[in-house]
């Protein structure tokens, strides 16, 4: 695990348990059956009026084109995106931040997976 956290992001508010399911997905889905050392990088920075949190791994990644995935990879990818983990995080972000937050998932050309969370910059908990 590597950390690249901008100092000004360290005291900002995020929802509880939004990082754990994503990191768990890297461990269970991204690093499964790998022959090399897996690394997860957690990044945080401010972009405009958003707190951006990125979780990137060097795992096996996935094709964004379903036709390029094997049937097993398609099922694994579907499970990853529709099971409780990512869909719960996405739903909680949308409910709490009323559409001002976002979660996206991509597989960079270099491989692995990148999850990007964008949240409003909040210095304290704000009630829904």
MOWOKA-V850059 format. One record per pair of residues at least 24 apart in sequence whose ideal C-beta (glycine too) atoms are under 7 Angstrom apart, sorted by sequence separation. I is the first residue (numbers start at 1). J is the second residue. D is the distance in whole Angstrom. If there is no record, write none. Layout:
I/J/D, I/J/D
//
This chain:
81/105/7, 34/59/7, 34/60/6, 93/119/7, 30/57/5, 31/59/5, 26/55/7, 30/59/2, 30/60/6, 26/57/4, 23/55/6, 96/128/6, 22/55/5, 26/59/6, 9/44/4, 9/45/6, 19/55/7, 2/39/6, 4/41/6, 9/46/6, 6/44/6, 8/46/6, 1/40/5, 2/41/5, 3/42/5, 4/43/5, 5/44/5, 6/45/5, 12/51/5, 6/46/7, 1/42/7, 9/51/6, 64/106/7, 64/107/6, 63/107/7, 62/107/5, 61/107/4, 29/76/6, 61/111/5, 29/80/5, 61/112/5, 62/113/7, 61/113/6, 58/111/7, 59/112/5, 58/112/5, 59/113/6, 25/80/6, 57/112/5, 56/112/6, 57/113/5, 56/114/5, 25/85/6, 54/114/6, 55/115/5, 24/85/7, 25/86/7, 54/115/7, 54/116/5, 21/85/4, 52/116/7, 53/117/4, 21/86/7, 52/118/5, 21/88/7, 22/89/7, 21/89/6, 50/118/5, 51/119/5, 50/119/6, 50/120/7, 51/121/5, 18/89/5, 49/120/7, 50/121/7, 49/121/6, 18/92/7, 18/93/7, 46/121/6, 15/92/6, 15/93/7, 15/96/6, 30/112/7, 30/113/6, 26/113/7, 22/115/5, 18/117/7, 14/119/6, 12/121/6, 13/122/4, 12/122/6, 13/123/7, 12/123/6, 13/124/6, 11/123/7, 13/125/6
//
